Amino acid sequence: MKHYDYTDVRGFVHDDELKKLLCIDRGFDELLGYLLEDDFLSIDQSVGIPFFAATRDYVGAVESDGSGSVWIVKPLSGDDVPKTELATGCFLLDFYTRTMSAPMVITRIDGAPYKATKLILRAEQLTGADYTEIRQLKEQLLLDVINRWIYFDEDRNPNNYMIKYNSRNDQIVIAIDFLNADLLSEELKVVGTNKKFGWERRAKTRYLTPLACATCLEYDIGFFDMRLSFFRRLEFPFLKKLFLEILRHNPDRESTSKRVADNLLKRIEYVDGYFRSRIASEKKDGSQKKYREMGKAFTRFYGN
């Protein structure tokens, strides 16, 4: 079974405008520094924003560098700070592992702190697409299962994904909204089932993915290694340093960043091991191409 090389996100996205929208025109370190800057956004009341955002007190903002990228922002309140900082971590880990998603950050605008989310304009929700049959959509969602399982992000229904088309008519799945992810739990909230491939969750009414568990069995471990290989590269010093920078508004960021790093590494080991114990090493018909060298793509595209 042939499939796209989803590790080559720049090649898959193809269009420069989309690369800028998804932040993949930047390297990892450059993007991290940019998103953690204050005043990289300016409020612009002339920006048209979705109705759902307007009813929740968001306003439009644009990037101060003149790039034209549009965000929605609202003043911070309540639990926004810890949830948004951890959501920023999910986005940056998505970026690191070649997963397309929309950034959510905390930034100051004219001295005041705001929660900011990048808008994916001229896109459609996954809800209306036949994602169980269209191969590009299905494959991207299958790889996305790995991310959401590791982040314990159990609110991944079709409304949490957008679809953009590039000039080649490829369908690009973009994950949005990570506020329900849980990077702090030291318990396994999503556990693999024993008898057959699948998972059990604490929140029984929530999705881990819009797809049926059995869909994963249509592919071999080489396919899933396109995503798992990048997660396996993550090490404790890198993760702790990353979250020390992200959790800049957290008074306990030293201990919290260590906790998050420990949790993520344990989950990565668990999820990687579970997939390898349940997913075939190669499809029986022999048509699935092996991707043993896929991890080497890492250095070709971002150099980190």
JODAJO-V414280 format. One record per run of one state. SS is the DSSP state (~ for helix, > for strand, _ for the rest). FROM is the first residue (numbers start at 1). TO is the last residue. Records with the same first field share a line. If there is no record, write none. Layout:
SS = FROM-TO + FROM-TO
This chain:
_ = 1-8 + 14-15 + 22-27 + 36-40 + 44-50 + 55-58 + 64-69 + 76-79 + 97-100 + 102-103 + 110-111 + 119-123 + 129-134 + 151-157 + 166-170 + 176-189 + 193-198 + 202-212 + 219-220 + 233-235 + 247-252 + 279-293 + 302-304
~ = 9-13 + 16-21 + 28-35 + 51-54 + 80-96 + 126-128 + 135-150 + 158-160 + 213-218 + 221-232 + 236-246 + 253-278 + 294-301
> = 41-43 + 59-63 + 70-75 + 101-101 + 104-109 + 112-118 + 124-125 + 161-165 + 171-175 + 190-192 + 199-201
